[in-house]
């Protein structure tokens, strides 16, 4: 009897550790999405060099004397990035400290996320010291999206979920769509960092760069539409997956409309451009979460559990665990 009570206490402790980390991961994910939006606003407002030095701004932590909208955007962008980096460090320390109570993969995944945010900080400094060189700016966004993806994979892997085992090939369609959206986001970053749209309209320069982003929309659109249609036609699909697929379809439509408006208005309406970047990142995140849950769902009827679910404290509970057989 005492052994049973002790085992239940250990399971409860492990579940609490996972829950604490899961909540922190989702909070950092939201902060990262905000960071991406602020970064886009910084670029379209020509505020990338509003702070001429790095990591300080005009040699101060808070440049009160020089503060204006552009300086605030660049300064706040750095502040949000610093807070995310500090939170990620706390997450790494917590995951290794509680590693005996967590899935074995989790501390390593969180450490990888910390590496990405540190590398992102280095790229952020280089964007200033190298005067917004387009390849560094593109890598800066690409790394931010990779960090965002890593957090979402961790969060979705830890989220309680009981699959139905009816997804068939949907996870791989979702993965394909996510990869294509990520590539399309990088193309968009190149267009933005080189001001290709402005240059093409003004002097017919870099039109190839601009059109690569426009026609690059076709593959991810086909993949996302396929995902939505297949989800509608899949019987007994988990409601969460169906909702995520529908959300991806809605975000795709919104993203296309924002892209058309941005193009027609020649990037003159900054909120539209920022919204275009933010919706794109949200669409990517939705597809990533769909893919992770879909893979877990596909393993519902399998005897082999996912690597990221094998040591979960939730899996060691009694009847009907969230990740049982997933």
Secondary structure as UniProt FT lines:
FT   HELIX           2..44
FT   TURN            45..46
FT   TURN            48..49
FT   TURN            58..59
FT   TURN            64..66
FT   HELIX           69..97
FT   HELIX           99..101
FT   TURN            104..105
FT   HELIX           106..129
FT   TURN            130..131
FT   HELIX           134..158
FT   TURN            168..169
FT   HELIX           170..193
FT   TURN            194..195
FT   HELIX           196..203
FT   HELIX           207..215
FT   HELIX           217..232
FT   TURN            235..236
FT   HELIX           239..264
FT   TURN            265..267
FT   HELIX           270..298
FT   TURN            299..301
FT   TURN            307..311
FT   HELIX           314..316
FT   TURN            322..325
//
